[in-house]
């Protein structure tokens, strides 16, 4: 038994002994066991941009943030997608250089700590690295601005290991319209954006429709020849009228396409009452030009929540979104897209970091989910989609020969 496998085994043994001593519920121990046995993929964790702002050694237990190697192993997380996040303000303002610098950072993780992390650019990489006990670092680019209106840049980022692109972020860009923007520059995808989707299909890069407007979503569905993902979105039925989450019709269309919805753990994504209250915070920040990390902003948030107590959000709320999709279209079309390190700590009380996936599995077990369906939700569904995207890319390239 290698060091990493032995370390994981000891962690599991410790948990099981504690679970037996403190809580007789056998489902808790089973949830932890399944988290260690199954491949867990999370398609959206904002580690690189977090470390760009405040560097920490993620090979050890960190003081800040929601991801590090120790907690990933404890929670059974095998394949986090490192978000190569580029702010919307970088459109036409050095977006590509920001993305490249963050990719450099992820590559550096592996160079610094090769016994703990490995780069993963394919489904085969994930399965082989799982057997080695390493945490597979996949990469997805959040915001298409770094493409910079050059189709060859899609290939550039593919060659660097990017395996999905979230087409837009908080503002419309040269690829398409954002769910957060009201300008509706293109009324969907731009002409160039349609070329980007086709090129992503050809290369074997997943198209991500989180953050896009509804018009963009349906146009992508018409154009894409491969399954599509929502890397970190939840169900609009729980947050009526909020385009950042996806509607029932969109979920059905995505399932028909063979894609997958990766559920966001952010509290605003999960509960309408919470979202309405949290919006007041962002409106205050905008009006006073505050950043969330500033002392004045932190003090305002503390005072606001004391005066406006939010509803308690737990792993059960995430499980309800998963269950909603399963009842709507089946267990093959949903997974985890936490947004850890990307929602400012606004997370369920028992899903605060990557050590706590077993709490979510526990809720699914209580709902009566089988081990087979839980395995799909943990990572099997995303592996299937990624594999199909790779296969379609080979078919498209061979068709042109």
Secondary structure by P-SEA (a helix, b strand, c coil): ccaaaaaaaaaaaaaaaaaaaccccaaaaaaaaaaaacbbbbcccaaaaaaaacccccccccccccccaaaaaaaccccccccccccccccccaaaaaaaaaaaaaaaaaaaccccbbbbccaaaaaaaaaaccbbbbbbbcccccccccaaaaaaaaaaccccccccccccccccccccccccccccccaaaaaaaaaaaaabbbbbcccccaaaaaaaaacccbbbbccccccccccccccccccaaaaaaaaaacbbbbbbcccccccaaaaaaaaaaaaaaaaaccccccaaaaaaaaaaaaacccccccaaaaaaaaaaaaaacccccbbbbcccccccccccccccccccaaaaaaaaaaacccaaaaaaaacaaaaaaaaaaaaaaaaaaaaac
